[in-house]
Amino acid sequence: MLIEKLANYEQVSSAAASIVSDAISEHPKGLFGFATGSTPVKLYELLIASYQRGEISFEQLTTVNLDEYIGLPSGHEQSYSTFMQQHLFGHVNVRSNSIHFPKADTNPAIFDQFIQDQGGIEMQILGLGSNGHIGFNEPGSPFDSRTRIVDLAPSTITDNARFFDSVEDVPRQAVTMGIQTIMDAHRIILLACGPGKAEAVERCLLGPQTEEVPGSCLQSHSDLIVILDESASSKLT
């Protein structure tokens, strides 16, 4: 595990963009895993800028996303497919048939089989929930879990309510990569920023490995890069 502590969100995003850009250049035909949420937004802006400068290309890349809400209509502004189109895919030369999300109406095992058929995920980008979740693997998720439909924890619903008109509008279920699916990625880059993530960062990186803290599984990954801003790393010794 490599932990990098930087001053602020901008520096975290810049460092992450450099690592992801290098990985795309090294594996231009690879399978890359992307995440949604506020944390990677600046990272995606920097990847777009790198693409526009001709430094990287998404043309031969295949992508998978960690998760997707259940219950939102197609094209809903808060769906994760819409998020990725607005913040990354709509601004680079990725092929539309190379973009993949787990789907609630399809056998989740097909998604995992697709990843295996592609040779695995070269690099998976992760954020971290305030309760320690990765993807939508909430506390109590088995470490050997695969892609599946899950119920969202009350804390996750509350955290995500800021993106909706009211907490009642937040979906109660999602389909997510399982923890084992994530852990099978060749390389993982975990980003966390802000004081609200400090406790989760401490529990995931320094606490015991327990299914009650899903992100604690990452301690066992053979190639994990963690990039934190000053406030998110404040509880690390």
Buried (B, 14 or more C-beta within 10 A) or exposed (E): BEBBBBEEBEBBBBBBBEBBBEBBEEBEEBBBBBBBBEBBBBBBBBBBEBBEEEEBBBEBBBBBBBBBBBEBEEEEEBBBBBBBBEBBBEBBEBEEEBBBBBBBEEEBEEBBEBBEEBEBBBBBBBBBBBBBBBBBBBBEBBBEBBBBEBEBBEBBBEBBBEBBEEEEEBBEBBBBBBBBBBBBBBBBBBBBBBEEBBBBBBBBBEBEEBBBBBBBBBBEBEEBBBBBBBBBBBBBE
